[in-house]
Amino acid sequence: MGDTNFIGGIVKILETPKQIFINKNILFTSFRVQFPQVKKNYVVHLKCCGKLANDVVRFYKTNDYVLIEGYLSLVNLQSSNSINRQSKKIEITCLKIYPIALGYDRSSGHQV
């Protein structure tokens, strides 16, 4: 693992969270989000585990805005087309998630 830092911020969920089990007993959820307040909209991979992973799948969906707290890390990726060049992927291991703006159906005036 690379350098890590604590981070908090508002993000927009870009895809439906996907769940997998690690070692047949640890629930793990990962999905992509973006920071909408930054001029260059960076896409970041968010991951969480345990009870939080289950809550994310139950309560949040694509295009929801949430406040997150977690640890930011840079993960090295091997590039297949160049041996000397390594790219980095930004990941956030999420500790807490709070709802900000969940899906809203404007025609009926109810939350979806």
VOPA-351832 format. One line per field, with one value per residue (C-alpha): residue in three letters; y negated, x, z. Coordinates in pm, whole numbers, padded with zeros to 5 digits, always signed. Layout:
// VOPA-351832
type (ALA|...)
north (Y|...)
east (X|...)
up (Z|...)
// end
This chain:
// VOPA-351832
type (MET|GLY|ASP|THR|ASN|PHE|ILE|GLY|GLY|ILE|VAL|LYS|ILE|LEU|GLU|THR|PRO|LYS|GLN|ILE|PHE|ILE|ASN|LYS|ASN|ILE|LEU|PHE|THR|SER|PHE|ARG|VAL|GLN|PHE|PRO|GLN|VAL|LYS|LYS|ASN|TYR|VAL|VAL|HIS|LEU|LYS|CYS|CYS|GLY|LYS|LEU|ALA|ASN|ASP|VAL|VAL|ARG|PHE|TYR|LYS|THR|ASN|ASP|TYR|VAL|LEU|ILE|GLU|GLY|TYR|LEU|SER|LEU|VAL|ASN|LEU|GLN|SER|SER|ASN|SER|ILE|ASN|ARG|GLN|SER|LYS|LYS|ILE|GLU|ILE|THR|CYS|LEU|LYS|ILE|TYR|PRO|ILE|ALA|LEU|GLY|TYR|ASP|ARG|SER|SER|GLY|HIS|GLN|VAL)
north (+00000|-00349|-00672|-00714|-01022|-01085|-01254|-01383|-01529|-01522|-01280|-01177|-00802|-00712|-00343|-00086|+00047|+00406|+00655|+00945|+01173|+01206|+01530|+01631|+01418|+01054|+00843|+00595|+00326|+00115|-00150|-00464|-00819|-01168|-01492|-01737|-02051|-02012|-02174|-01855|-01591|-01315|-00965|-00780|-00418|-00389|-00071|+00025|+00343|+00494|+00344|+00023|+00223|+00373|+00032|-00126|+00131|+00101|-00278|-00444|-00431|-00603|-00987|-01019|-01269|-01150|-01283|-01036|-00993|-00757|-00696|-00802|-00582|-00568|-00220|-00140|+00019|+00205|+00076|+00350|+00130|-00018|+00157|-00159|-00353|-00291|-00458|-00519|-00471|-00675|-00466|-00568|-00312|-00448|-00451|-00651|-00762|-01022|-01101|-01453|-01444|-01115|-01043|-01262|-01212|-01563|-01454|-01305|-01513|-01200|-01052|-00755)
east (+00000|+00123|+00089|-00236|-00417|-00749|-01005|-01359|-01576|-01892|-01896|-02143|-02200|-02137|-02231|-02431|-02225|-02107|-02068|-01826|-01727|-01364|-01265|-01635|-01724|-01615|-01857|-01680|-01840|-01669|-01790|-01676|-01748|-01641|-01575|-01816|-01673|-01333|-01287|-01143|-01398|-01173|-01316|-01216|-01269|-01446|-01446|-01596|-01646|-01858|-02193|-02121|-02081|-02428|-02583|-02433|-02601|-02934|-02965|-02758|-02773|-02635|-02640|-02677|-02456|-02299|-02051|-01768|-01489|-01204|-00844|-00708|-00446|-00261|-00237|+00022|-00115|+00100|+00055|+00047|+00170|+00478|+00713|+00874|+00552|+00337|+00003|-00168|-00529|-00686|-00881|-01068|-01130|-01450|-01514|-01840|-02099|-02371|-02658|-02661|-02897|-03061|-03257|-03566|-03855|-03961|-04284|-04435|-04238|-04130|-03795|-03717)
up (+00000|-00075|+00119|+00311|+00441|+00612|+00387|+00415|+00143|-00061|-00354|-00624|-00671|-01037|-01041|-00850|-00557|-00610|-00324|-00293|-00007|+00096|+00272|+00260|+00565|+00511|+00306|+00078|-00143|-00410|-00653|-00835|-00716|-00818|-00633|-00802|-00639|-00807|-01151|-01297|-01196|-01068|-01056|-00740|-00637|-00301|-00097|+00236|+00434|+00710|+00813|+00622|+00300|+00348|+00429|+00116|-00109|+00075|+00094|-00182|-00561|-00869|-00870|-00490|-00312|+00013|+00267|+00322|+00576|+00512|+00416|+00079|-00084|-00414|-00564|-00830|-01146|-01396|-01748|-02012|-02298|-02129|-01889|-01752|-01696|-01390|-01338|-01006|-00904|-00624|-00371|-00058|+00213|+00363|+00738|+00748|+00493|+00551|+00309|+00159|-00141|-00228|-00547|-00582|-00823|-00930|-01098|-00781|-00529|-00339|-00268|-00489)
// end
